[in-house]
Amino acid sequence: MSWTRRLRIHHLQLLISLSETGSLSETAKQLFTTQPGLSKWLKELEDDIGAELFDRHSRGLQPTAMGRLLIAHAERVINEMDRAEINLASLKEGSSRTLAIGTSPATAPTFVPAAIIQFIEKHPESRIEIQEGTMNILLEKLETGKLDLVVGRMDNYQPRSTLFSEMLYKESLSIVARIDHPLAGKPALSWADLYNYDWIVWPSGTPIRSKLDISLTTAGQKPPPYRIESTSQVGNLWLLQFSDMLSIVSERVARHFHERGLITALDIELQGEQGSVGMCWRDEVPLDDAMSDLLACFRQAVKQV
């Protein structure tokens, strides 16, 4: 019998706990087993696989490359079982499955809600969970089964063997300020004008920050005074309202909040290629009707916002 056939959910939890704690004794304590028994099971599993899953050090256990791979699979299985429990409970209560969507704050504020409203109209008994975060964190959650779909800026996205991806629309970025900012309405601004003010920027490595860095590099400019790093769209809007600080957002976000009298785009062109917004989902999960409809709703929402 293959070693995979002998693995149980409890064994997967043991692997994950060993990775998190780095300790046989702590894992044995947390999962109500004995350290000798746990050590014996781990050695037998490694013998069956033909490779060590953990390096043993004086400071504890450290997963090997093989160990990290198996632990990643274990996390996906555990998360899928947790999601299965939630979906079965929903069915018992008369609802359909729950879909978890991750979205980056930089995504147009009307786009994701519009798609979700369309989906709920098609599946009135469904439940939706929305998690907001940076793309790197959301994609990790997607790969481990904590999310069903991720929607956000794909500027820095690198194709992954475990995920499907689809670009939904291209979009430029805008430098923004409050409506009555000293620079608002002034034509043909230069970078020198913008260097007189503090900035709110996205953290290094995020798609919007990378686009700003590319634009500065293309223009031969140094970074302006970055006063605040933030991934909070709401927090950034509040700070812009009550200061002379500047920030950078996607074009649709700028337009959405400009129509509500909150911010305005400044008249300066950012150099470099347009960015893109897209969606990602796992390729290992067969698409049911609900998931297929969810993807279709996002494709349709692009045409309406």
Steps between C-alpha positions, in 0.01 A plus 500: 500500500630848408602717795245761388220250562604465863497872574209635701385855574665473840832420331470809281437709811812352657711606201362853506553530874858373474568766239347774714652405834828342385468274802402137550412557864284807432314329215444190715360723774273698268358198318472267800753237404834386643837625383645147450192398301517815288873454436443138396215593264704778336800267447274234344343758269842624388609141437188438290557817297873437472601849608531707814215745555673694780858589580578440866688784668580583860246782472227269367356367176522681168303373195707386203398578143310169492344583834386844389337349192312236699397752766360731230287212373394420857390858556291494183328178605427632849365828366284320244352282775430810710328661200305177439373513858384861452330421169323192637376704796369762255312231307342372821377853570351530152779706349733408216877486532709784642750662265800688638632788290825686560538849361777757515410849626628642173220331302232739376247544785200450272635207300512223761165596662332513158616147419391367839153657468459331161605168648259525794215571260579171326560312825273663762574230758876532471736648754802715423807570711719795398856536624709804418877493493810535288527271198792294629310407818173436314669274245656293779155455653361404161767232448436351844122485447396781733363699206315401183584805292739796515435824311754779489784670317711253305794730418748289699328164452722208403320194355460213743451134411222469758291793377303618201511873433306734273550869433175697521601854404798732467519816703728797554589653835429851626668722758226637721438759771202651679262708288625836633869409507737785393595299189143407403402639161846628413603399147813316390651430840860383526661260744662803664150622595418167662822481701378782723246272664508183709367179348287202603624196308433129479769276653801401294429199280130569450390548136410870532824581682697315232326702227585823683864393534517417128350837409751683718787299354382567144479871575844498667354616831580418860220383732287786636464531879321179599345584837256210540489144364152354510280232341180648644287666234268649763789620715673655202186688396457639851863615512467671161187682614671663796848572367693623198645155441491333159442139406473271198198287409356320201313713249158351580550552872594863434191549283268330752606717792525815289132461410428499873697818560778335699815512285619627165762378256790739444608603151822306466565204272655189645743335262508126443253238382145468627433257779239227492228362725420131482382196691659172609352167607638154572534252216465193721141560602230397247282799421142453616212715376543756778870555433447515124227760549721700734773524237241596238365777725845658532546485124162667453560765770799631306261624230276683745735705718 
